[in-house]
Amino acid sequence: MARTVSEIKQQMTEIFMADAAVMFLYDLQPGQSFDERFPRVRIESIFFYIVAFAIWTLETLFDIHRQETADIISNLKPHSPRWYRNMALAFQFGFNLLPDNDQYDNEGKTQEQIDESKIVSYAAVRKQGGDKPLLIKVAKDVGDNLGPLNNDEQLSFSEYMERVGDAGVEIEVLSTTADKLKLSLDIYYNPLVLNANGQRLDGSSFTPVPDAVRAYLKVLPFNGELVLAFLTDALQRVDGVVIPHLSYAAYQYGALNWINIIVKYQPYSGYFQISDADLSINYIAQSEILQ
């Protein structure tokens, strides 16, 4: 970024005033400033201003050239999946774009109105390979859960992504209900901490194991993979759980049948939901294990 004319002149005059030959020639006193010795009407001050102005002009031209070069590169280079994700999160429902621009016209809008219009809370972009379109998965906050965009929101979002995306890049938008998850667990528990229903004996929690399952699903990144071994690790950290055994895991999306999860699974919708009916837990008392 170009320095101001004053900054450039000051830097030059400080070096000038510190030179021993200059101090001798002009009989300068130690600590004397340039402006004190050379008023603006002096030829020395005018000369330094002219040179400073010329340097400032050159630095300004360099800044303009740098920005023009960056704009050319930005326009020519295909955008990355990260860029598409950021643009998806920047979507504003009910707002219009500026002419020939990928930025919104927010003139006259309050920050609260702008924030409320940004309905996309989660987005993930994936290259599908070959001639398949770029897949963009999105979801919004619905209370404490995630949910899909409605029909109007999806139509508006798809149009927005088509306008801001690179020419020639086909885009597929996916915003649908959560993948259902079904789990069966055998929980070997410590009778000193939990009872036969999995409740804490001290009364601090009635559902520590189900809470741990849902907490693990909640911290999964959007479109992140569910890894059964990691879920087991999370259950192992629950106070009172001695051995967590995951005996069955399956997923379902849309009208498809339940499909077993062997090791891991990346949700079609980008996120999971599990109902109480789909979480089966068998509690088994376990005495101390000596190691």
C-alpha positions as a printed NumPy array, in Angstrom:
array([[  0.   ,   0.   ,   0.   ],
       [  1.349,   3.39 ,  -1.   ],
       [  2.681,   5.632,   1.749],
       [  1.418,   9.192,   2.006],
       [  3.514,  12.087,   0.67 ],
       [  4.062,  13.306,   4.236],
       [  5.298,   9.877,   5.376],
       [  7.734,   9.617,   2.495],
       [  9.045,  13.158,   3.032],
       [  9.46 ,  12.583,   6.761],
       [ 11.455,   9.386,   6.231],
       [ 13.767,  11.131,   3.764],
       [ 14.27 ,  14.218,   5.902],
       [ 15.03 ,  12.145,   9.013],
       [ 17.883,  10.453,   7.161],
       [ 18.964,  13.819,   5.767],
       [ 19.076,  15.483,   9.205],
       [ 21.021,  12.575,  10.735],
       [ 23.838,  12.851,   8.196],
       [ 27.048,  14.254,   9.786],
       [ 28.022,  16.195,   6.67 ],
       [ 24.61 ,  17.875,   6.533],
       [ 24.8  ,  18.803,  10.217],
       [ 28.195,  20.433,   9.648],
       [ 27.198,  22.216,   6.418],
       [ 24.012,  23.731,   7.858],
       [ 25.293,  24.081,  11.424],
       [ 22.444,  21.948,  12.77 ],
       [ 21.832,  21.396,  16.464],
       [ 21.389,  17.812,  17.781],
       [ 17.703,  16.906,  17.893],
       [ 16.692,  19.76 ,  15.606],
       [ 13.853,  18.754,  13.237],
       [ 13.8  ,  19.389,   9.505],
       [ 10.754,  21.669,   9.677],
       [ 12.392,  23.781,  12.375],
       [ 15.47 ,  24.392,  10.211],
       [ 13.88 ,  24.43 ,   6.768],
       [ 10.442,  26.118,   6.493],
       [  8.206,  25.093,   3.612],
       [  9.3  ,  28.055,   1.466],
       [ 12.958,  26.965,   1.592],
       [ 14.287,  25.343,  -1.573],
       [ 15.403,  22.278,   0.411],
       [ 11.86 ,  21.655,   1.68 ],
       [ 10.365,  22.168,  -1.772],
       [ 12.89 ,  19.761,  -3.289],
       [ 12.085,  17.026,  -0.749],
       [  8.343,  17.518,  -1.356],
       [  8.767,  17.141,  -5.124],
       [ 10.782,  13.923,  -4.708],
       [  8.292,  12.576,  -2.119],
       [  5.381,  13.318,  -4.444],
       [  7.098,  11.523,  -7.315],
       [  7.738,   8.459,  -5.117],
       [  4.122,   8.517,  -3.893],
       [  2.883,   8.611,  -7.498],
       [  5.045,   5.624,  -8.379],
       [  3.886,   3.619,  -5.334],
       [  0.25 ,   4.419,  -6.153],
       [  0.72 ,   3.212,  -9.71 ],
       [  2.272,   0.012,  -8.378],
       [ -0.781,  -0.515,  -6.125],
       [ -3.154,  -0.029,  -9.048],
       [ -1.121,  -2.411, -11.198],
       [ -1.049,  -5.016,  -8.427],
       [ -4.838,  -4.839,  -7.982],
       [ -5.463,  -5.021, -11.733],
       [ -3.202,  -8.078, -11.967],
       [ -4.977,  -9.746,  -9.036],
       [ -8.364,  -9.06 , -10.663],
       [ -7.215, -10.559, -13.966],
       [ -5.907, -13.688, -12.221],
       [ -9.122, -13.955, -10.186],
       [-11.248, -13.727, -13.323],
       [ -9.185, -16.252, -15.268],
       [ -8.535, -18.847, -12.57 ],
       [-11.333, -21.374, -11.916],
       [-12.562, -21.097,  -8.365],
       [-11.851, -23.748,  -5.745],
       [-14.444, -25.794,  -3.805],
       [-13.614, -23.651,  -0.771],
       [-14.641, -20.531,  -2.745],
       [-17.932, -22.142,  -3.727],
       [-18.561, -23.078,  -0.088],
       [-17.885, -19.509,   1.067],
       [-20.209, -18.171,  -1.62 ],
       [-22.908, -20.643,  -0.543],
       [-22.666, -19.407,   3.056],
       [-22.882, -15.802,   1.782],
       [-26.27 , -16.435,   0.114],
       [-28.953, -13.914,   1.121],
       [-32.537, -15.027,   0.615],
       [-34.757, -12.301,  -0.859],
       [-31.868,  -9.982,  -1.798],
       [-30.714,  -9.03 ,  -5.301],
       [-27.144,  -9.009,  -6.612],
       [-25.423,  -5.88 ,  -7.83 ],
       [-25.327,  -5.625, -11.655],
       [-22.548,  -7.785, -13.167],
       [-21.301,  -8.644,  -9.687],
       [-21.288, -11.527,  -7.212],
       [-21.947,  -9.209,  -4.265],
       [-25.357,  -8.328,  -2.852],
       [-27.009,  -4.917,  -2.973],
       [-27.36 ,  -4.226,   0.757],
       [-27.858,  -0.48 ,   0.467],
       [-30.414,   0.753,   2.983],
       [-30.525,  -2.583,   4.831],
       [-29.751,  -2.973,   8.509],
       [-27.172,  -5.48 ,   9.74 ],
       [-29.995,  -7.423,  11.394],
       [-31.853,  -7.735,   8.076],
       [-28.664,  -8.863,   6.34 ],
       [-27.913, -11.474,   9.016],
       [-31.473, -12.848,   8.92 ],
       [-31.304, -13.222,   5.135],
       [-28.245, -15.5  ,   5.381],
       [-30.241, -18.69 ,   5.851],
       [-27.56 , -21.187,   4.77 ],
       [-25.755, -22.218,   7.95 ],
       [-23.951, -25.302,   6.628],
       [-22.421, -26.019,   3.244],
       [-20.132, -28.627,   1.727],
       [-18.804, -28.824,  -1.823],
       [-17.629, -31.991,  -3.495],
       [-16.182, -32.79 ,  -6.902],
       [-17.942, -35.856,  -8.282],
       [-15.451, -36.597, -11.051],
       [-15.869, -37.066, -14.772],
       [-18.578, -34.99 , -16.401],
       [-20.718, -34.906, -13.274],
       [-21.688, -31.476, -11.887],
       [-20.154, -29.891,  -8.818],
       [-22.23 , -31.023,  -5.827],
       [-23.14 , -28.417,  -3.217],
       [-24.878, -29.675,  -0.068],
       [-26.537, -27.078,   2.157],
       [-28.687, -26.98 ,   5.279],
       [-30.116, -24.371,   7.619],
       [-30.769, -24.13 ,  11.339],
       [-34.23 , -25.246,  12.389],
       [-34.406, -24.685,  16.117],
       [-31.668, -26.8  ,  17.689],
       [-31.485, -29.078,  14.642],
       [-30.458, -28.894,  11.012],
       [-33.006, -28.917,   8.209],
       [-33.326, -28.52 ,   4.434],
       [-34.133, -25.347,   2.536],
       [-37.765, -25.131,   1.408],
       [-38.715, -25.07 ,  -2.282],
       [-38.549, -21.268,  -2.682],
       [-35.247, -21.093,  -0.826],
       [-33.724, -23.893,  -2.917],
       [-34.84 , -22.293,  -6.174],
       [-33.41 , -18.929,  -5.158],
       [-30.169, -20.496,  -3.908],
       [-29.691, -22.514,  -7.125],
       [-30.18 , -19.399,  -9.244],
       [-27.691, -17.494,  -7.087],
       [-25.022, -20.193,  -7.425],
       [-25.52 , -20.349, -11.198],
       [-24.981, -16.59 , -11.448],
       [-21.887, -16.351,  -9.254],
       [-20.256, -19.631, -10.358],
       [-17.696, -20.044, -13.102],
       [-18.964, -20.171, -16.668],
       [-19.209, -23.742, -17.918],
       [-19.28 , -25.289, -14.424],
       [-22.457, -27.257, -13.841],
       [-23.764, -27.145, -10.292],
       [-26.028, -29.591,  -8.486],
       [-27.631, -28.329,  -5.267],
       [-28.685, -30.83 ,  -2.616],
       [-30.692, -29.758,   0.417],
       [-32.777, -32.536,   1.869],
       [-33.92 , -34.07 ,   5.134],
       [-31.353, -35.7  ,   7.378],
       [-30.13 , -39.246,   6.944],
       [-31.767, -41.427,   9.574],
       [-29.47 , -43.393,  11.843],
       [-30.277, -46.602,  13.71 ],
       [-28.014, -47.954,  16.458],
       [-28.07 , -50.935,  18.803],
       [-25.756, -50.764,  21.789],
       [-24.726, -53.1  ,  24.571],
       [-23.536, -50.919,  27.428],
       [-21.659, -52.703,  30.204],
       [-22.   , -50.264,  33.065],
       [-20.545, -49.656,  36.517],
       [-23.333, -50.274,  39.104],
       [-21.674, -47.755,  41.407],
       [-22.403, -44.953,  38.918],
       [-25.363, -46.025,  36.733],
       [-28.537, -48.019,  37.329],
       [-30.117, -50.7  ,  35.139],
       [-31.844, -48.041,  33.024],
       [-28.609, -46.188,  32.321],
       [-29.458, -43.327,  34.684],
       [-26.845, -41.779,  36.943],
       [-27.324, -42.774,  40.572],
       [-26.521, -39.234,  41.737],
       [-29.496, -37.945,  39.716],
       [-27.433, -35.559,  37.574],
       [-28.522, -37.198,  34.298],
       [-31.21 , -39.669,  33.27 ],
       [-29.846, -40.23 ,  29.739],
       [-26.028, -39.976,  29.759],
       [-25.477, -42.557,  27.001],
       [-28.12 , -41.247,  24.539],
       [-26.856, -37.74 ,  25.26 ],
       [-23.319, -38.843,  24.357],
       [-24.543, -40.351,  21.063],
       [-26.333, -37.149,  20.068],
       [-23.439, -34.99 ,  21.247],
       [-21.083, -36.955,  18.98 ],
       [-23.422, -36.516,  15.994],
       [-23.727, -32.806,  16.747],
       [-19.981, -32.163,  16.676],
       [-19.515, -34.026,  13.391],
       [-18.563, -31.565,  10.647],
       [-21.307, -30.968,   8.097],
       [-20.946, -33.732,   5.498],
       [-18.411, -35.406,   7.789],
       [-18.117, -39.164,   8.006],
       [-19.606, -41.141,  10.848],
       [-16.844, -43.5  ,  12.019],
       [-18.167, -46.248,  14.267],
       [-14.865, -46.635,  16.101],
       [-14.869, -42.911,  16.957],
       [-18.442, -43.151,  18.234],
       [-17.383, -46.047,  20.457],
       [-14.504, -43.939,  21.758],
       [-16.944, -41.155,  22.632],
       [-19.154, -43.597,  24.559],
       [-16.122, -44.979,  26.374],
       [-15.583, -41.524,  27.891],
       [-19.028, -41.477,  29.532],
       [-18.661, -41.807,  33.291],
       [-20.045, -45.174,  34.383],
       [-19.631, -46.876,  31.001],
       [-17.159, -49.748,  31.307],
       [-17.518, -51.364,  27.875],
       [-19.516, -49.821,  25.025],
       [-20.316, -52.405,  22.343],
       [-21.907, -51.259,  19.089],
       [-23.746, -54.345,  17.841],
       [-25.654, -52.79 ,  14.942],
       [-25.548, -49.585,  12.893],
       [-27.53 , -48.651,   9.808],
       [-28.584, -45.577,   7.851],
       [-31.509, -44.616,   5.67 ],
       [-32.22 , -41.676,   3.414],
       [-35.296, -40.975,   1.365],
       [-37.457, -44.005,   0.664],
       [-34.543, -46.447,   0.593],
       [-34.318, -49.448,   2.892],
       [-32.008, -49.446,   5.877],
       [-28.382, -50.091,   4.892],
       [-25.806, -51.49 ,   7.307],
       [-22.803, -49.385,   8.287],
       [-19.713, -51.557,   8.536],
       [-16.919, -49.096,   9.34 ],
       [-17.94 , -45.577,   8.347],
       [-20.505, -43.644,   6.352],
       [-20.75 , -40.146,   4.903],
       [-24.368, -38.944,   5.039],
       [-26.095, -38.309,   1.731],
       [-27.787, -35.201,   3.102],
       [-24.672, -34.033,   4.953],
       [-26.057, -34.642,   8.443],
       [-27.754, -37.213,  10.691],
       [-30.768, -37.45 ,  12.951],
       [-31.59 , -40.31 ,  15.286],
       [-34.926, -40.832,  17.021],
       [-35.463, -42.453,  20.39 ],
       [-37.104, -45.397,  18.634],
       [-33.992, -45.964,  16.507],
       [-31.591, -45.936,  19.455],
       [-31.73 , -49.302,  21.209],
       [-29.579, -49.67 ,  24.336],
       [-29.181, -52.826,  26.381],
       [-27.642, -52.135,  29.803],
       [-25.571, -54.905,  31.409],
       [-24.078, -54.591,  34.886],
       [-20.332, -55.081,  34.889],
       [-18.141, -55.694,  37.93 ],
       [-14.652, -54.275,  38.117],
       [-12.295, -55.54 ,  35.438],
       [ -8.846, -56.317,  36.762],
       [ -5.97 , -55.596,  34.386]])
